[in-house]
């Protein structure tokens, strides 16, 4: 009995240590972020910008937590123009979590501590991109979800169209059409 109790205690200890290591690794990866400061040099579409850094290096930035209509989709040009009016040439801070497969930095974009990504959702130019919600803080998830719900209820921007199609579905349908040709 003594040996089996000892083995059980050691296994519990090893299991707890393993869980602690996994938890710490997850927390470290979540808290790791790159911060870039610079001027917005270009707006590609409603959720992609080019930032000119202080050392004259340019980086492409994909706005975190949102998805705006594609340019050939209803409200796509309006989302781009709204973003352009709001931030083109402005000094911004970008808090980035990763680079995507296109080598764009995925970032929360701030102007004077105001969350530009959230503003696009609030003003009806973007969907809250739930697929990537775990890349956002719990507080931001709640803020973005609430902003989208209010824009929907008030029928602001893209929500004024009862048949608005989320961009991820729009892109999927286009891919399917290309594959059928």
N, C-alpha and C positions, 0 to 999 in steps of 0.2 A: 504494500500500500504506500509506503514512504517513497519509493522510487517513482511510482505512477503519479503521486501528488507533485513530486519535484518536476517531473517531465511536463505535466500539465501547466505548472506555474511558469516554466521556461517557455513553453509554447505561447502562453498568454502574453508574456513579456515580449517575445519576438513579434507577435501579431500587433501588439500596441505600438511597438517601435516602428514597424512597417507602416501602420496607419499614420503615425506622426510624420514620418518622412514623406509619404504621399501628400499629406495635407500641406506641409511646408513647401514642397515643390510646386503645388498648385497655387499657393498664395504668392510665391516668388514670381511665377510666370504671369499672374494677374497684375501684380503691382509694377512689373517692368514696363516702362513706356519710354518712348523717345519724345522729346519736346523740341519742336522747330519754331523759330520766329522769323518772319519775313513778310514781304508784301505779296499780295495776290497779283500775279502777272497775267494769268489767263484763266478763263472759265471754259472748259470743254463742253460741259452739259450741267444739268442741275445738281449733280453730286460728284463732280470731278473738277479739280482746279490744279493749277500750277503755281507753286510758291517760289518766289525768288528770295533766297536766303541772304543773310548779310555778307557772306563771302562770294556772292554772285553765282552760287550754285543753284540750280533749279531742281525741284523735286515735284513729282506728281502726287496728289493727295486725293484719296477717295473718302468721302464723308462717311463717318462711322454711324451705324444704327439707322440709316435711312436708305430709301431707294426712290428716286424721282423718275417720272415718265421718260422714256426714250425720246430723242429729238423728233422722230417721225411718228410719235404717239401723241394723242391729244394731251395738252398741257405740258408737253416736253419742252417746247421753246419758251413757254411762259415761265417754267421752273428755272431754266437757264438764265433768262433775262432778269428774273427776280433776284437770283443769286448774284448776277453781274452787277445789278444796281446796288445791291447791299454791300458787296465786299471787294469788287475789282479795284485794285490800287491801294486797298486798305492794308494796314499793318495788322497781322494776325499772329495768334499763337495756336499751334497745332499739337494736340496731345495724341500721340499715335500709339497704337497697340501692336501693329504688325505690318508687314508688306503682303499684298495679295499676289495672286499668280501673274498679274500684269506688272509687278514691281512698283505698284503705287503704294504709298503709305496710307494706312487706314486710320483716320484721325477724327477726333472731335475738334472742330474749328471754332476758335473764340475770337471775338473782336471786343475789346474792353470788357473781358470776362462774361460776355453774352454768348451763349451757345447758338451758333449759326445753324447747326444741324437741326436742333430742336425748333428753331424759328421756321424752317422750311416745312416741318410737320405741322406746327401750330397754324401757319398761314395757308395750309391746303395745297402745298406744292410737292409734298413727299409723303410716302407711306413710312410708317415705322417698320423697319425691316426685322421682324420678329425672329427670322431664321438665325440672325446673328446677335440676338439679344444678350447672350451670355458674355459677349465681349464688352458689354456696358455694365456700369454699376447698377445695383438694385434700385438706387434712387433715380438714375437716369431712365431705367426701364419704366418706372412708374410715371415719370414726367412725360416721356415720349408717348406712352400709351394714353395718358390723359389728354395730351395735346391732340392726338389723332382723333380720339373720341369726340372732343369738343368741335374740331373742324368738321367732322362728319355730321354731327347733330346740327351745326349751323350751316351746313352745305356750302362750305368755303372752298374756292378753287376747284381742284379736281373732284371734290366731293359734290359739286353742283351737278355733275354728270352721273346719273343713276347707273350707267353702264361702264363706269371707269374700270379699266383692267390694270391690275398691278403689273409693274414692269417685268417682274420675273416670269409671269405668265405670258406676257407679250413676247419676251425673248424666246421662251420655250416654243410658242406657236410658230414664230418665224423660223426657228431651227427645224421644226417638223416639216414646214412647208418647203424649205430648202432641200431637205433629205428626200422628199417625195419627188422632186424634179429629176 
